Amino acid sequence: MGEFALGTDAILDALRGAIGTSVTIGEDPNVETYEFPWIIEGPPLRWLGKVDDYPAIVFQVKSTLTSDTVEQARRMVQHQLPITVWVEFHSELVYESVVTPYVYGLCRKIGDAVVKKIMDAGAKMGLEWLAKKQLVANGMNDDLMNTLEEQNVAIYGIDLVFEYFNVSSEAPVM
């Protein structure tokens, strides 16, 4: 069965669609577009040094499934699926930026633009069976940023929780 709730793949696909392949920040005449050559899954630090191009989007799905079998999972009525969306980029991008000369500023602007795209996708993000999408927190963790500073990587986190019910006829089943 795996450790993730039913519907995980559909929610990740909806997130990929909402984020798209790029984000634009700034205001005329100082506008920049950053493309995401990587939208991958796993712990955010796993990919450091393994991804050729940045910025990258990393989905960290957190397990909430408490059932041991498929049959037990089907009997669960409510699912809450927490996902952290990490935006990672090389801090050297700031040297090319016309929007801001600061790594923290660039990280915040790119991350906030990704949050806006996710939230603008609507409460259900095109998934009729999704009951609720909740933005729990977003921003930068100073300790994590300081840890990554010598690797020239900046990181922005977006914590989301998706809620849905098995009673819907459109809810994913195994």
Steps between C-alpha positions, in 0.01 A plus 500: 500500500777744580510758773302779334130565501282422201487799267863603549594468131195697384573780748867514395394518134261786584783682682729455198228647279441791736869590528576449133850515361597854595431798721529872428593757764545875509327791333565673169768576399671267752338165427664159516375155408647191660436160344480184708695230315440265793176421683592197708391313813685418821677670788627841385863451599528167315537681168776745596786463254301248293284748311677674213271797452320713755252616613338168583168408657509209746181340634544344843195285570450420864343167584172502687380154410446295814349196329702190429294368212317625196170387650562699819591808293176469302304504825662827605244771440716810528852557368725791585811514288776742605746602228787745523594666173864608507637760259879463473746708303867590481561825684718616208177579314488819705799637305293496181184635662364845415217454752706477821869488597435279806479120520225514764303747290530289185412182690193667650383643167535171311340304785213748537435480125473119525258537795289740293483250211393220735235713669375646170435143379187499717394313810462171313773545237277326245443195723126474563551253785742728688319649800758754608847636425657686790816711501644434846826695480749636253836674512865446573655324795803698616677195645454305178610799289815538714575128464470519121691827463839336440343287226364818337142373516195692619177324591138607556235273651124489440302277738163384367234257622250338265182347637260263327252227579457147364123537492517709183447299183788689338748433782797288391487132588752227466 
